[in-house]
Amino acid sequence: MSTPPKSSGELLRWLWRGYLHQHTGTMAVAMVFMLVEGGMIGAISYMMQPMFDEVFVAGNSGALKWVSITFLVIFTVRGLAGVTQKLLLAHVSQITGAHLRVDLLRRMIRQDTSFHQNHPPGFLIQRVQGDVGAIDIVWRGIITGAGKDAVSLIVLLGVAINIDWAWTAIMLVGVPLMFLPIGVAQRYVRKKSAVARDLGATLSTRLDEVFHGIVPIKLNSLENYQVKRYSDYTDKFRRSQIRATFGTAAITGMIDMMAGIGFMGVLLYGGSEIIAGDKTVGQFMSFFTAIGLAFDPMRRLAGLSGAWQAAAASIERLKELMDAPIMLTSPENPVPAPTGLPNVELENVSLSYGKAKVLRELCLDADSGKTTALVGASGAGKSTIFNLLTRLVDPQEGSVKVGGVDVRTMGLPELRELFSVVSQDALLFDESLRENILLGRTDVTDEELKPVLDAAHVTDFLEKLPDGLDTRVGPRGSALSGGQRQRVVIARALLRDTPILLLDEATSALDAQSEKVVQSALDKLAGGRTSLVIAHRLSTIINADKIIVMDRGRVVDAGTHTELLERGGIYADLYHLQFQGGKTVIDPQGAAALAPHAPNPAKPRPTWLRRVGQRLIG
């Protein structure tokens, strides 16, 4: 069941408390100039009476001068006041928009992995850019326009009432009749604007996935398919936007119809009074100008009510993101992180994602300063152990300890300073090669960086790059090969110089030559550290100090390579599958699928004659 929409007052209070109250002084000064600008509109309509009665009808040349000068002063003051208040409010608008974007990013970047699994990048980008942008546009319209228009409307109605209250009452007779249909139209606009915002997020997500998956799209000839999907969402987005625009336009349209009824009544009633000589032409022109000018701000205010409903849909989504609880945080009184080379220990750890059981009372330990390898089929829970160690997720049961200290009792920054991670997905940013290694550090000189580059074998390809370390690596490192990206990540890990190293299939996607170079760099990186390695290529972990075999979230065996082979079991089966017959199966995750086709030493492969006989028999 979806939650009911927040009231306008609640959303405005949230926006005010969070971002606007600190600009109260600037807004107050802007409001003064806004009052002046709005008041000048009333002065213009008021001056219509002496202009017609004293100058045009009576022919008073002395009145002509002071009326002309008064109009010049009115328009000059109005222009200066308008520029000043717009400049002040634009300043407030830009600052609050920038602060809101930064706060959103700060909030979302601290959320755990489950949050980001439920909120794709395109959705979050739309919230940060699109929704904040929508608020910024409407903010300028509502505060800048609504304030001025409200003042103008009050002053102009005051002028109209001063001339003849009966005429004013006739003019506004249709206003009460508009409340109900305008309210219906506002709810319609808010509903359709919310749908359009969600579809806008979907469009951003589709584009993000298309551009990041451009190679698979081309290889599988999915260009037309992806364009068709994007086109379908675009059509839905277009229809929602048009419907929201229709609702906003309907509000201003109803104001125009009400104005038409009012003008007809005033002309019929007031025109007879002028003909009878009870009212002057100047009074009617002043009233007509005041009312005519009043309906413009009235129309804009009605239109802004529709625009506010569109903004309210955006503010509501932003508030939901800002109010989303951050599940993984540092404790109030964190304990110090362990020093030296810590060991790693998991005790009776159980973890589920929804109804899916990932780890089941798992127990394992990795000795300090040693290399421990994790082996098992895909889905056995190996990568989840890395997530637990670095607190990307917390277990429902059991404890995770580093150096004897429970990871939940340490501060998150201090905990993660203990780890360097090298995975098969070598994430690089669209920055220079230098920045991808330093990651914001400014205390590293080129002389200090050189041995790191040499040890990671980055120097091997550095001279081939057009700008050396200052070469941009492209989106997600697309300007580099897979092996080069891995070496950059290894250089990053070497520079961090942490006591614990996590390697998650760091060479699984590389060719034999690149794997050899990267493996050499990994060996240097692992030296003198507590290392945990996930590898499907068993050749890379044969020399590990300990190999832990996992199956369905449990540890089923542990020992050295030789001990595990002697005992048989899952590890021995995987090893024979990869190396039997002198052939290496690259991906033992598919062992279950490949096993029926693998030669069975207990059952000789049938000859072609036996196959023929078997087919003839049955």
C-alpha positions in Angstrom: 0.0 0.0 0.0 1.4 3.4 -1.0 1.7 6.1 1.6 -0.7 9.1 1.2 0.8 12.2 -0.3 2.2 14.7 2.1 0.3 18.0 2.6 1.7 21.2 1.1 2.2 22.7 4.6 4.3 19.7 5.7 6.5 19.8 2.6 6.9 23.6 2.9 7.9 23.2 6.6 10.5 20.6 5.7 11.9 22.8 3.0 11.9 25.8 5.2 13.6 24.1 8.2 16.2 22.4 6.2 17.2 25.0 3.6 15.4 28.4 3.7 15.4 29.6 7.3 19.1 30.4 7.1 18.4 33.0 4.4 15.6 34.8 6.3 17.5 38.2 6.2 18.1 38.1 2.5 14.5 37.0 1.8 13.1 39.8 4.1 15.0 42.5 2.1 13.8 40.9 -1.2 10.3 41.0 0.2 10.5 44.7 0.9 11.5 45.4 -2.8 8.8 43.0 -3.8 6.2 45.0 -1.9 7.5 48.2 -3.6 7.3 46.6 -7.1 3.8 45.3 -6.4 2.6 48.6 -5.0 3.7 50.4 -8.1 1.2 48.4 -10.2 -1.6 49.8 -7.9 -0.1 53.3 -8.4 -0.3 53.0 -12.1 -4.0 52.1 -12.0 -4.7 54.8 -9.5 -3.1 57.4 -11.7 -5.5 56.6 -14.5 -8.3 58.7 -12.9 -6.4 62.0 -12.8 -4.9 61.3 -16.3 -8.4 61.0 -17.8 -10.4 63.4 -15.7 -7.8 66.2 -15.1 -5.8 66.0 -18.3 -7.8 64.4 -21.2 -11.3 65.6 -20.2 -10.7 68.8 -18.2 -7.6 69.8 -20.4 -5.6 71.0 -17.4 -2.0 71.6 -18.7 -0.6 72.0 -15.2 -1.8 68.5 -14.3 -0.2 67.1 -17.4 3.3 67.8 -16.1 2.9 66.3 -12.6 1.0 63.3 -13.9 3.7 62.6 -16.5 6.5 63.0 -13.9 4.6 60.7 -11.5 4.3 58.0 -14.2 8.1 58.2 -14.8 8.9 57.9 -11.1 6.4 54.9 -10.7 8.0 53.0 -13.6 11.6 53.8 -12.6 11.0 52.6 -9.0 9.2 49.6 -10.2 12.0 48.6 -12.5 14.8 49.1 -9.9 12.8 47.2 -7.2 12.1 44.3 -9.6 15.7 43.9 -10.6 16.8 44.0 -7.0 14.3 41.4 -5.6 14.9 39.0 -8.5 18.7 39.1 -8.0 18.4 38.5 -4.2 15.9 35.6 -4.6 17.9 34.1 -7.4 20.9 34.1 -5.1 18.9 32.3 -2.4 17.4 29.9 -5.0 20.8 28.8 -6.3 22.3 28.4 -2.9 19.5 26.3 -1.6 19.4 24.1 -4.7 23.2 23.5 -4.5 22.9 22.6 -0.8 20.1 20.3 -1.4 21.9 18.4 -4.2 25.0 18.0 -2.0 23.0 16.8 0.9 21.2 14.3 -1.2 24.5 12.9 -2.5 25.9 12.8 1.0 22.9 11.0 2.2 22.6 8.5 -0.6 26.3 7.7 -0.8 26.2 6.5 2.8 23.3 4.1 2.2 24.0 0.4 2.2 24.1 -1.9 -0.9 20.5 -3.0 -0.5 19.4 0.6 -0.9 21.3 1.0 -4.1 20.0 -2.3 -5.4 16.4 -1.0 -4.9 17.2 2.5 -6.3 19.1 2.3 -9.7 21.5 5.0 -10.7 19.1 6.6 -13.2 16.5 7.0 -10.5 18.9 8.7 -8.1 20.3 10.9 -10.8 16.8 12.0 -11.7 16.2 12.8 -8.0 19.4 14.9 -7.6 19.3 16.7 -10.9 15.7 16.6 -12.2 13.7 17.0 -9.0 15.9 19.6 -7.5 15.9 21.4 -10.8 12.1 21.4 -10.9 12.0 22.8 -7.4 14.5 25.5 -8.4 12.4 26.6 -11.4 9.2 26.7 -9.4 10.9 28.3 -6.4 11.8 31.2 -8.6 8.3 31.4 -9.9 6.5 30.9 -6.6 8.7 33.1 -4.4 9.6 35.8 -7.0 6.3 35.7 -8.9 3.8 34.8 -6.1 5.1 37.4 -3.7 5.0 40.2 -6.2 1.7 39.1 -7.7 0.0 38.7 -4.3 1.1 42.3 -3.4 -0.1 43.6 -6.7 -3.4 41.8 -6.4 -4.1 43.2 -3.0 -3.1 46.8 -4.0 -5.1 46.7 -7.2 -8.2 45.3 -5.5 -7.8 48.1 -2.9 -7.9 50.7 -5.7 -10.9 49.0 -7.3 -12.8 49.0 -4.0 -11.9 52.6 -3.3 -13.5 53.6 -6.6 -16.7 51.5 -6.2 -17.1 48.5 -3.9 -20.3 47.4 -5.8 -18.4 47.2 -9.1 -15.7 45.1 -7.4 -18.2 42.7 -5.9 -19.8 42.2 -9.3 -16.4 41.6 -10.9 -15.5 38.9 -8.4 -18.9 37.2 -8.1 -17.6 34.1 -9.8 -14.5 33.6 -7.5 -16.3 31.2 -5.0 -17.5 29.1 -7.8 -13.9 28.4 -8.9 -12.7 26.9 -5.6 -14.0 23.3 -6.1 -12.9 22.8 -9.8 -9.5 24.5 -9.1 -9.0 22.1 -6.1 -9.8 19.1 -8.4 -7.4 20.4 -11.1 -4.6 20.8 -8.5 -4.9 17.2 -7.3 -4.9 16.0 -10.9 -1.8 18.0 -11.7 0.1 16.6 -8.6 -0.9 13.0 -9.5 0.2 13.3 -13.1 3.4 15.2 -12.2 4.3 12.4 -9.8 3.8 9.9 -12.6 5.9 12.0 -15.0 8.7 12.3 -12.4 8.8 8.5 -11.9 8.9 8.0 -15.7 11.7 10.6 -15.9 13.7 8.5 -13.5 13.0 5.4 -15.6 14.2 7.1 -18.7 17.4 8.1 -16.9 17.9 4.5 -15.8 17.4 3.2 -19.3 20.0 5.7 -20.7 22.5 4.8 -17.9 22.1 1.1 -18.7 22.3 1.6 -22.5 25.4 3.7 -22.5 27.2 1.5 -20.0 26.2 -1.7 -21.9 26.9 -0.4 -25.4 29.3 -3.2 -26.3 26.9 -6.1 -25.4 24.1 -4.2 -27.1 26.1 -4.0 -30.3 27.3 -7.6 -30.1 23.8 -8.9 -29.7 22.2 -6.5 -32.3 20.0 -5.0 -29.6 20.1 -1.4 -31.0 16.5 -1.4 -32.3 15.2 -3.3 -29.2 16.7 -0.8 -26.8 15.5 2.2 -28.9 12.0 0.7 -29.0 12.0 0.3 -25.2 13.2 3.9 -24.7 10.7 5.2 -27.2 7.8 3.4 -25.3 8.9 5.0 -22.0 9.3 8.4 -23.8 5.7 8.2 -25.1 4.4 7.5 -21.6 6.4 10.3 -20.2 5.2 12.7 -22.9 1.5 11.8 -22.2 2.0 12.4 -18.5 3.6 15.7 -19.1 0.9 16.8 -21.4 -1.8 15.8 -18.9 -0.1 17.7 -16.2 0.2 20.8 -18.4 -3.5 20.4 -19.3 -4.4 20.5 -15.6 -2.3 23.7 -15.0 -3.8 25.3 -18.1 -7.3 24.4 -17.0 -6.8 26.4 -13.8 -5.8 29.6 -15.6 -8.6 29.0 -18.1 -11.2 28.9 -15.4 -9.9 32.3 -14.1 -10.3 33.8 -17.6 -13.9 32.5 -17.8 -14.6 34.0 -14.4 -13.1 37.3 -15.6 -15.3 37.3 -18.6 -18.4 37.0 -16.5 -17.3 39.7 -14.2 -16.4 42.2 -16.9 -19.8 41.6 -18.5 -21.6 42.4 -15.3 -19.5 45.5 -14.6 -20.0 46.9 -18.1 -23.8 46.4 -17.8 -24.1 47.9 -14.4 -21.3 50.5 -14.4 -21.9 51.6 -18.0 -25.5 52.7 -17.1 -24.1 54.8 -14.2 -21.6 56.6 -16.5 -24.4 57.3 -19.0 -26.5 58.7 -16.2 -23.6 60.9 -15.0 -23.2 59.2 -11.6 -19.6 58.1 -12.4 -16.9 59.8 -14.5 -14.9 58.2 -17.3 -11.7 58.6 -15.3 -13.2 56.6 -12.5 -14.2 53.8 -14.9 -10.8 53.8 -16.6 -9.0 53.7 -13.3 -11.3 50.8 -12.1 -11.0 49.0 -15.5 -7.2 49.3 -15.4 -7.0 48.1 -11.8 -9.2 45.1 -12.5 -7.6 44.4 -15.8 -4.1 44.4 -14.2 -5.4 42.4 -11.2 -6.5 39.5 -13.4 -3.0 39.0 -14.7 -1.5 38.3 -11.3 -4.6 36.3 -10.5 -4.0 34.1 -13.5 -0.3 33.7 -12.7 -1.1 32.8 -9.1 -3.6 30.2 -10.3 -1.0 28.9 -12.7 1.5 28.7 -9.9 -0.8 26.6 -7.8 -0.6 24.0 -10.5 3.2 24.5 -10.8 3.4 24.0 -7.0 1.6 20.7 -7.3 4.3 19.6 -9.7 7.0 20.8 -7.4 5.3 19.1 -4.4 5.6 15.8 -6.2 9.4 16.4 -6.5 9.8 17.7 -3.0 7.9 14.6 -1.6 10.3 12.2 -3.4 13.3 14.2 -2.2 12.0 14.2 1.4 11.5 10.4 1.2 15.2 9.9 0.2 16.4 12.3 2.8 14.3 10.5 5.5 15.4 7.0 4.4 17.3 5.6 7.4 21.0 4.8 7.1 21.3 1.2 8.3 25.1 0.9 8.5 26.7 3.5 10.7 29.6 3.9 13.1 28.9 3.2 16.7 28.6 6.2 19.1 31.8 5.2 21.0 33.9 3.2 18.5 36.8 1.1 19.7 40.2 1.5 18.2 41.0 -0.5 15.1 43.6 -3.3 15.7 47.2 -2.6 14.8 49.8 -4.8 13.2 48.8 -7.8 11.0 45.3 -8.8 12.2 43.7 -12.1 11.7 40.1 -12.6 10.4 37.4 -14.6 12.1 33.7 -15.4 11.4 31.8 -17.2 14.2 28.4 -18.8 13.5 27.5 -16.2 10.9 24.1 -16.4 9.2 22.9 -13.9 6.6 19.8 -13.8 4.4 18.7 -11.4 1.6 15.0 -11.5 2.0 14.0 -15.2 2.0 17.2 -16.2 0.3 19.6 -17.8 2.8 23.2 -16.8 1.9 25.3 -17.9 4.9 24.3 -20.6 7.3 26.1 -20.6 10.7 29.4 -20.1 8.9 32.7 -20.4 10.8 36.1 -19.6 9.4 39.4 -18.0 10.3 42.2 -16.5 8.3 45.6 -16.3 10.0 47.4 -13.1 10.2 50.1 -12.6 7.6 49.0 -15.7 5.7 47.1 -16.2 2.4 43.7 -17.8 2.8 41.8 -18.8 -0.4 38.0 -19.2 -0.6 36.8 -21.8 -3.2 33.3 -22.9 -4.1 30.6 -22.7 -6.8 28.9 -19.4 -7.6 26.4 -18.6 -4.9 28.4 -20.3 -2.1 28.7 -17.0 -0.2 32.4 -16.1 -0.9 31.9 -12.5 -2.0 29.4 -12.1 0.9 32.3 -12.7 3.3 34.2 -9.8 1.8 31.1 -7.6 2.2 30.8 -8.6 5.9 34.4 -7.9 6.6 34.2 -4.4 5.2 30.6 -3.8 6.6 28.9 -3.3 3.4 26.3 -5.6 5.1 25.9 -6.9 8.6 24.9 -10.5 9.5 21.6 -11.3 11.2 23.4 -13.7 13.5 27.0 -14.4 14.6 30.0 -12.1 14.7 32.7 -10.9 12.3 36.1 -10.1 13.9 39.2 -8.5 12.7 42.2 -8.8 15.0 39.8 -10.0 17.7 37.7 -6.8 17.4 34.0 -7.1 16.3 33.7 -5.0 13.1 30.5 -3.5 14.3 32.3 -1.9 17.3 34.8 0.0 15.1 34.2 3.3 13.2 33.4 2.6 9.5 36.3 4.8 8.2 38.8 3.1 10.5 37.5 -0.3 9.7 37.8 0.2 5.9 41.2 1.7 6.3 42.3 -1.9 7.2 41.4 -3.3 3.7 42.5 -3.0 0.1 40.2 -4.7 -2.4 41.1 -5.9 -5.9 38.2 -7.4 -7.8 37.4 -8.6 -11.3 35.4 -5.4 -11.8 38.3 -2.9 -11.8 36.4 0.3 -11.2 38.1 3.4 -12.6 36.7 6.9 -12.8 36.6 9.1 -15.9 39.6 11.0 -14.5 43.4 10.9 -15.2 45.4 7.8 -14.5 47.1 9.7 -11.7 43.9 10.6 -10.0 42.6 7.0 -10.3 45.6 5.8 -8.3 45.9 8.7 -5.8 42.1 9.0 -5.2 42.3 12.5 -3.9 45.6 12.1 -1.9 47.9 15.1 -2.2 50.8 13.9 0.0 52.3 11.6 -2.6 55.3 12.8 -4.8 56.2 11.3 -8.1 59.3 9.8 -6.5 57.1 8.0 -4.0 54.7 6.9 -6.7 57.3 5.4 -9.0 58.1 2.2 -7.0 54.3 1.6 -6.7 53.9 1.9 -10.5 56.9 -0.4 -11.0 55.6 -3.0 -8.6 52.1 -3.0 -10.2 53.6 -3.2 -13.7 51.8 0.1 -14.6 55.2 1.4 -15.9 55.1 -1.3 -18.6 52.3 0.5 -20.5 52.7 4.1 -19.2 55.0 5.3 -22.0 52.4 4.2 -24.6 49.8 6.6 -23.2 49.7 10.0 -24.9 49.9 12.0 -21.6 51.4 9.5 -19.3 50.0 9.6 -15.8 47.8 12.6 -16.8 46.0 10.6 -19.5 42.2 10.3 -18.9 41.1 6.7 -18.7 37.6 7.2 -20.1 34.3 6.2 -18.5 34.9 3.2 -16.2 38.4 3.0 -17.6 37.2 2.1 -21.1 40.4 3.6 -22.6 42.5 0.9 -21.0 42.6 -2.8 -21.5 41.3 -5.2 -18.8 44.9 -6.1 -17.7 45.9 -2.4 -17.6 42.8 -1.6 -15.5 43.7 -4.4 -13.1 47.2 -3.1 -12.7 46.0 0.4 -11.9 43.7 -1.0 -9.2 46.7 -3.0 -7.8 48.8 0.2 -7.8 46.0 1.9 -5.9 46.0 -0.9 -3.3 49.8 -0.8 -3.0 49.6 2.9 -2.3 47.0 2.4 0.4 49.4 -0.1 2.1 46.7 -1.7 4.3 47.3 -4.8 6.5 44.5 -6.9 4.9 44.1 -7.6 1.2 40.9 -8.9 -0.4 41.3 -10.4 -3.9 38.0 -11.2 -5.6 38.7 -13.2 -8.8 41.2 -10.5 -9.8 42.5 -12.4 -12.8 39.4 -14.3 -14.0 38.6 -12.0 -17.0 42.2 -11.7 -18.3 44.0 -13.5 -21.1 47.0 -15.7 -20.2 49.7 -13.1 -20.9 47.8 -10.4 -18.9 47.1 -12.8 -16.1 50.8 -13.6 -15.7 51.7 -10.0 -15.4 48.8 -9.2 -13.0 49.5 -12.3 -10.9 53.1 -11.1 -10.5 51.9 -7.8 -9.3 49.4 -9.4 -6.9 52.1 -11.6 -5.4 54.1 -8.4 -4.6 50.9 -6.8 -3.2 50.1 -9.8 -1.0 53.6 -10.0 0.6 53.5 -9.4 4.3 49.7 -9.0 4.5 46.8 -11.0 5.7 45.2 -12.0 2.4 41.9 -13.5 1.5 41.5 -14.7 -2.1 38.5 -15.7 -4.1 39.5 -17.6 -7.2 37.9 -19.9 -9.7 41.2 -20.6 -11.4 42.6 -23.0 -8.9 46.1 -22.6 -10.4 46.3 -19.2 -8.8 45.7 -20.4 -5.2 47.6 -23.7 -5.2 50.3 -22.2 -3.0 47.8 -20.6 -0.5 48.6 -21.2 3.2 45.0 -22.4 3.6 42.2 -23.2 1.2 38.6 -23.0 2.5 36.0 -24.9 0.6 32.4 -23.5 0.7 29.1 -24.9 -0.4 25.7 -23.3 0.0 26.8 -20.8 2.7 28.8 -23.2 4.8 32.4 -24.2 5.2 32.6 -27.9 4.2 36.4 -28.4 4.2 39.7 -26.6 4.8 43.4 -27.3 4.4 46.3 -27.0 2.0 46.1 -27.9 -1.6 47.8 -31.2 -1.0 45.6 -32.1 2.0 42.4 -31.3 0.2 43.4 -33.4 -2.9 44.2 -36.4 -0.6 40.8 -36.2 1.1 38.8 -35.9 -2.1 35.5 -34.0 -2.1 34.4 -30.8 -3.7 37.9 -29.3 -4.1 39.4 -32.5 -5.6 36.4 -32.7 -8.0 36.9 -29.1 -9.1 40.7 -29.6 -9.4 40.3 -32.7 -11.6 37.6 -31.0 -13.7 40.0 -28.1 -14.4 43.2 -30.0 -15.0 42.1 -33.5 -16.2 43.5 -34.4 -19.6 45.8 -31.4 -19.6 42.9 -29.0 -20.2 41.8 -26.2 -17.9 38.2 -25.3 -17.6 38.2 -21.6 -17.1 34.9 -21.3 -15.2 34.3 -24.1 -12.6 31.1 -22.3 -11.6 29.6 -24.4 -14.4 30.9 -27.6 -12.9 27.5 -29.1 -12.5 26.7 -28.4 -16.2 30.1 -29.6 -17.4 30.4 -32.7 -15.3 28.1 -35.0 -17.4 30.5 -34.2 -20.4 33.7 -34.7 -18.4 35.5 -38.0 -18.6 34.8 -40.2 -15.6 37.9 -42.2 -14.5 35.7 -44.9 -13.0 33.9 -45.4 -16.3 35.9 -45.5 -19.5 34.7 -43.4 -22.4 32.8 -45.7 -24.9 34.3 -46.3 -28.3 32.4 -45.3 -31.5 31.4 -49.0 -31.9 29.9 -49.1 -28.4 28.0 -45.9 -29.1 26.5 -47.4 -32.2 25.6 -50.6 -30.4 24.0 -48.6 -27.6 21.9 -46.6 -30.0 20.8 -49.8 -31.8 19.8 -51.4 -28.5 17.8 -48.6 -27.1 
